[in-house]
Amino acid sequence: MSEFNVPSVHDQEAGTVRAVIGPVQDVKLTIGGALIDLNKGQRIDNATNVRLDAPRANAQAARANVSFNGRTLRIVGIP
């Protein structure tokens, strides 16, 4: 489940949504209830209880692969 408060690009075929959600220092990402420090190149596979709170977007996933590279945070939900 996600909510974006900014224009976003949806790719139905790829199953992706892209948007500028705010400065990295204002983005809060928790996995399993623990706050995650967004470090360049970080990747967490099969994360559970993923929650993103940002100035312009919120998202959550029961399970997901999470990565952060450069200024791009990617959360890929796992069915």
VMD Tcl script that builds the backbone (N, CA, C; Angstrom):
set m [mol new atoms 237]
animate dup $m
set s [atomselect $m all]
$s set {name element resname resid chain x y z} {
  {N N MET 1 A 0.842 -1.161 0.000}
  {CA C MET 1 A 0.000 0.000 0.000}
  {C C MET 1 A 0.894 1.233 0.000}
  {N N SER 2 A 0.541 2.225 -0.804}
  {CA C SER 2 A 1.334 3.445 -0.842}
  {C C SER 2 A 0.452 4.641 -1.169}
  {N N GLU 3 A 0.946 5.818 -0.800}
  {CA C GLU 3 A 0.261 7.069 -1.078}
  {C C GLU 3 A 1.312 8.098 -1.464}
  {N N PHE 4 A 1.124 8.720 -2.629}
  {CA C PHE 4 A 2.054 9.731 -3.113}
  {C C PHE 4 A 1.329 11.063 -3.199}
  {N N ASN 5 A 1.947 12.120 -2.681}
  {CA C ASN 5 A 1.370 13.456 -2.699}
  {C C ASN 5 A 2.073 14.360 -3.698}
  {N N VAL 6 A 2.705 13.745 -4.701}
  {CA C VAL 6 A 3.416 14.470 -5.751}
  {C C VAL 6 A 3.155 13.747 -7.067}
  {N N PRO 7 A 3.403 14.422 -8.180}
  {CA C PRO 7 A 3.298 13.704 -9.459}
  {C C PRO 7 A 4.239 12.505 -9.454}
  {N N SER 8 A 3.778 11.412 -10.024}
  {CA C SER 8 A 4.590 10.193 -10.053}
  {C C SER 8 A 4.412 9.504 -11.391}
  {N N VAL 9 A 5.392 8.689 -11.735}
  {CA C VAL 9 A 5.376 7.958 -12.998}
  {C C VAL 9 A 5.061 6.500 -12.684}
  {N N HIS 10 A 3.957 6.025 -13.221}
  {CA C HIS 10 A 3.513 4.643 -13.002}
  {C C HIS 10 A 3.799 3.818 -14.246}
  {N N ASP 11 A 4.432 2.677 -14.067}
  {CA C ASP 11 A 4.691 1.742 -15.166}
  {C C ASP 11 A 3.978 0.433 -14.817}
  {N N GLN 12 A 2.788 0.264 -15.356}
  {CA C GLN 12 A 1.981 -0.920 -15.050}
  {C C GLN 12 A 2.708 -2.204 -15.426}
  {N N GLU 13 A 3.348 -2.206 -16.571}
  {CA C GLU 13 A 4.022 -3.412 -17.058}
  {C C GLU 13 A 5.157 -3.835 -16.119}
  {N N ALA 14 A 5.943 -2.863 -15.663}
  {CA C ALA 14 A 7.063 -3.169 -14.767}
  {C C ALA 14 A 6.615 -3.245 -13.313}
  {N N GLY 15 A 5.419 -2.727 -13.024}
  {CA C GLY 15 A 4.930 -2.721 -11.654}
  {C C GLY 15 A 5.672 -1.733 -10.778}
  {N N THR 16 A 6.047 -0.571 -11.350}
  {CA C THR 16 A 6.827 0.412 -10.594}
  {C C THR 16 A 6.113 1.758 -10.519}
  {N N VAL 17 A 6.484 2.515 -9.498}
  {CA C VAL 17 A 6.072 3.900 -9.337}
  {C C VAL 17 A 7.323 4.681 -8.987}
  {N N ARG 18 A 7.564 5.785 -9.675}
  {CA C ARG 18 A 8.733 6.623 -9.405}
  {C C ARG 18 A 8.266 8.027 -9.055}
  {N N ALA 19 A 8.914 8.600 -8.035}
  {CA C ALA 19 A 8.559 9.947 -7.610}
  {C C ALA 19 A 9.679 10.543 -6.775}
  {N N VAL 20 A 9.744 11.865 -6.742}
  {CA C VAL 20 A 10.658 12.577 -5.860}
  {C C VAL 20 A 9.897 12.760 -4.553}
  {N N ILE 21 A 10.391 12.136 -3.468}
  {CA C ILE 21 A 9.617 12.097 -2.230}
  {C C ILE 21 A 10.154 13.001 -1.128}
  {N N GLY 22 A 11.278 13.665 -1.364}
  {CA C GLY 22 A 11.819 14.592 -0.374}
  {C C GLY 22 A 13.287 14.337 -0.108}
  {N N PRO 23 A 13.914 15.248 0.634}
  {CA C PRO 23 A 15.331 15.101 0.966}
  {C C PRO 23 A 15.577 13.858 1.819}
  {N N VAL 24 A 16.698 13.212 1.593}
  {CA C VAL 24 A 17.001 11.961 2.289}
  {C C VAL 24 A 16.953 12.135 3.810}
  {N N GLN 25 A 17.347 13.295 4.304}
  {CA C GLN 25 A 17.329 13.499 5.758}
  {C C GLN 25 A 15.911 13.553 6.316}
  {N N ASP 26 A 14.915 13.750 5.451}
  {CA C ASP 26 A 13.517 13.794 5.888}
  {C C ASP 26 A 12.782 12.477 5.656}
  {N N VAL 27 A 13.480 11.476 5.121}
  {CA C VAL 27 A 12.875 10.179 4.830}
  {C C VAL 27 A 13.125 9.235 5.998}
  {N N LYS 28 A 12.064 8.624 6.478}
  {CA C LYS 28 A 12.171 7.664 7.583}
  {C C LYS 28 A 11.776 6.288 7.044}
  {N N LEU 29 A 12.694 5.340 7.141}
  {CA C LEU 29 A 12.456 3.973 6.694}
  {C C LEU 29 A 12.650 3.045 7.880}
  {N N THR 30 A 11.635 2.231 8.156}
  {CA C THR 30 A 11.775 1.235 9.218}
  {C C THR 30 A 11.536 -0.144 8.639}
  {N N ILE 31 A 12.269 -1.103 9.184}
  {CA C ILE 31 A 12.115 -2.513 8.813}
  {C C ILE 31 A 11.985 -3.282 10.117}
  {N N GLY 32 A 10.883 -3.995 10.243}
  {CA C GLY 32 A 10.633 -4.729 11.476}
  {C C GLY 32 A 10.562 -3.823 12.690}
  {N N GLY 33 A 10.164 -2.571 12.472}
  {CA C GLY 33 A 10.049 -1.608 13.563}
  {C C GLY 33 A 11.326 -0.862 13.883}
  {N N ALA 34 A 12.462 -1.262 13.287}
  {CA C ALA 34 A 13.750 -0.607 13.552}
  {C C ALA 34 A 14.056 0.432 12.479}
  {N N LEU 35 A 14.474 1.618 12.901}
  {CA C LEU 35 A 14.836 2.681 11.980}
  {C C LEU 35 A 16.091 2.291 11.210}
  {N N ILE 36 A 16.061 2.461 9.887}
  {CA C ILE 36 A 17.181 2.099 9.016}
  {C C ILE 36 A 17.895 3.372 8.572}
  {N N ASP 37 A 19.215 3.401 8.730}
  {CA C ASP 37 A 20.034 4.508 8.246}
  {C C ASP 37 A 20.273 4.264 6.763}
  {N N LEU 38 A 19.844 5.194 5.932}
  {CA C LEU 38 A 19.993 5.021 4.486}
  {C C LEU 38 A 21.433 5.302 4.079}
  {N N ASN 39 A 22.177 4.243 3.830}
  {CA C ASN 39 A 23.569 4.349 3.402}
  {C C ASN 39 A 23.669 4.009 1.929}
  {N N LYS 40 A 24.517 4.740 1.222}
  {CA C LYS 40 A 24.724 4.508 -0.197}
  {C C LYS 40 A 25.153 3.065 -0.438}
  {N N GLY 41 A 24.473 2.400 -1.354}
  {CA C GLY 41 A 24.823 1.036 -1.711}
  {C C GLY 41 A 24.227 -0.024 -0.810}
  {N N GLN 42 A 23.423 0.371 0.157}
  {CA C GLN 42 A 22.843 -0.594 1.089}
  {C C GLN 42 A 21.737 -1.398 0.405}
  {N N ARG 43 A 21.652 -2.698 0.753}
  {CA C ARG 43 A 20.618 -3.575 0.226}
  {C C ARG 43 A 20.174 -4.530 1.331}
  {N N ILE 44 A 18.857 -4.671 1.478}
  {CA C ILE 44 A 18.291 -5.588 2.463}
  {C C ILE 44 A 17.269 -6.445 1.735}
  {N N ASP 45 A 17.568 -7.732 1.626}
  {CA C ASP 45 A 16.668 -8.651 0.937}
  {C C ASP 45 A 15.701 -9.292 1.922}
  {N N ASN 46 A 14.501 -9.562 1.435}
  {CA C ASN 46 A 13.462 -10.252 2.205}
  {C C ASN 46 A 13.183 -9.559 3.544}
  {N N ALA 47 A 13.118 -8.231 3.502}
  {CA C ALA 47 A 12.808 -7.451 4.702}
  {C C ALA 47 A 11.331 -7.615 5.042}
  {N N THR 48 A 11.008 -7.587 6.327}
  {CA C THR 48 A 9.616 -7.715 6.746}
  {C C THR 48 A 9.161 -6.445 7.451}
  {N N ASN 49 A 7.858 -6.174 7.349}
  {CA C ASN 49 A 7.233 -5.002 7.964}
  {C C ASN 49 A 7.981 -3.727 7.579}
  {N N VAL 50 A 8.011 -3.445 6.283}
  {CA C VAL 50 A 8.711 -2.280 5.731}
  {C C VAL 50 A 7.754 -1.088 5.721}
  {N N ARG 51 A 8.213 0.037 6.281}
  {CA C ARG 51 A 7.399 1.256 6.309}
  {C C ARG 51 A 8.254 2.442 5.882}
  {N N LEU 52 A 7.727 3.213 4.957}
  {CA C LEU 52 A 8.383 4.421 4.476}
  {C C LEU 52 A 7.508 5.615 4.833}
  {N N ASP 53 A 8.092 6.593 5.509}
  {CA C ASP 53 A 7.409 7.848 5.811}
  {C C ASP 53 A 8.294 8.962 5.286}
  {N N ALA 54 A 7.780 9.709 4.314}
  {CA C ALA 54 A 8.540 10.789 3.701}
  {C C ALA 54 A 7.611 11.995 3.543}
  {N N PRO 55 A 8.184 13.179 3.322}
  {CA C PRO 55 A 7.344 14.367 3.202}
  {C C PRO 55 A 6.272 14.259 2.110}
  {N N ARG 56 A 6.559 13.534 1.040}
  {CA C ARG 56 A 5.623 13.494 -0.081}
  {C C ARG 56 A 5.114 12.104 -0.427}
  {N N ALA 57 A 5.431 11.106 0.412}
  {CA C ALA 57 A 4.972 9.738 0.129}
  {C C ALA 57 A 5.031 8.882 1.378}
  {N N ASN 58 A 4.140 7.926 1.416}
  {CA C ASN 58 A 4.135 6.914 2.469}
  {C C ASN 58 A 3.893 5.573 1.793}
  {N N ALA 59 A 4.554 4.542 2.307}
  {CA C ALA 59 A 4.359 3.206 1.736}
  {C C ALA 59 A 4.622 2.175 2.821}
  {N N GLN 60 A 4.028 1.016 2.634}
  {CA C GLN 60 A 4.305 -0.094 3.540}
  {C C GLN 60 A 4.178 -1.401 2.780}
  {N N ALA 61 A 4.941 -2.389 3.230}
  {CA C ALA 61 A 4.919 -3.715 2.615}
  {C C ALA 61 A 5.191 -4.746 3.700}
  {N N ALA 62 A 4.459 -5.840 3.644}
  {CA C ALA 62 A 4.692 -6.921 4.603}
  {C C ALA 62 A 6.068 -7.529 4.385}
  {N N ARG 63 A 6.453 -7.694 3.098}
  {CA C ARG 63 A 7.779 -8.215 2.740}
  {C C ARG 63 A 8.262 -7.470 1.506}
  {N N ALA 64 A 9.557 -7.161 1.465}
  {CA C ALA 64 A 10.110 -6.439 0.312}
  {C C ALA 64 A 11.622 -6.565 0.277}
  {N N ASN 65 A 12.172 -6.340 -0.909}
  {CA C ASN 65 A 13.607 -6.155 -1.075}
  {C C ASN 65 A 13.822 -4.644 -1.111}
  {N N VAL 66 A 14.773 -4.151 -0.327}
  {CA C VAL 66 A 15.006 -2.717 -0.191}
  {C C VAL 66 A 16.442 -2.418 -0.577}
  {N N SER 67 A 16.635 -1.372 -1.396}
  {CA C SER 67 A 17.999 -0.958 -1.724}
  {C C SER 67 A 18.055 0.561 -1.814}
  {N N PHE 68 A 19.237 1.107 -1.530}
  {CA C PHE 68 A 19.472 2.538 -1.609}
  {C C PHE 68 A 20.799 2.755 -2.305}
  {N N ASN 69 A 20.745 3.448 -3.441}
  {CA C ASN 69 A 21.955 3.680 -4.221}
  {C C ASN 69 A 21.895 5.096 -4.768}
  {N N GLY 70 A 22.906 5.899 -4.451}
  {CA C GLY 70 A 22.879 7.300 -4.876}
  {C C GLY 70 A 21.748 8.016 -4.162}
  {N N ARG 71 A 20.820 8.542 -4.932}
  {CA C ARG 71 A 19.647 9.199 -4.359}
  {C C ARG 71 A 18.378 8.389 -4.602}
  {N N THR 72 A 18.541 7.123 -4.959}
  {CA C THR 72 A 17.398 6.292 -5.308}
  {C C THR 72 A 17.141 5.240 -4.248}
  {N N LEU 73 A 15.961 5.284 -3.669}
  {CA C LEU 73 A 15.497 4.285 -2.730}
  {C C LEU 73 A 14.522 3.397 -3.488}
  {N N ARG 74 A 14.760 2.107 -3.468}
  {CA C ARG 74 A 13.899 1.158 -4.183}
  {C C ARG 74 A 13.320 0.175 -3.175}
  {N N ILE 75 A 12.006 0.061 -3.190}
  {CA C ILE 75 A 11.295 -0.906 -2.357}
  {C C ILE 75 A 10.492 -1.778 -3.304}
  {N N VAL 76 A 10.844 -3.056 -3.368}
  {CA C VAL 76 A 10.170 -4.000 -4.267}
  {C C VAL 76 A 9.415 -4.997 -3.413}
  {N N GLY 77 A 8.091 -4.890 -3.443}
  {CA C GLY 77 A 7.261 -5.784 -2.664}
  {C C GLY 77 A 7.387 -7.237 -3.112}
  {N N ILE 78 A 7.352 -8.137 -2.154}
  {CA C ILE 78 A 7.415 -9.578 -2.443}
  {C C ILE 78 A 6.046 -10.166 -2.121}
  {N N PRO 79 A 5.425 -10.826 -3.110}
  {CA C PRO 79 A 4.092 -11.397 -2.857}
  {C C PRO 79 A 4.121 -12.513 -1.832}
}
mol reanalyze $m
mol bondsrecalc $m
mol representation Tube
mol addrep $m
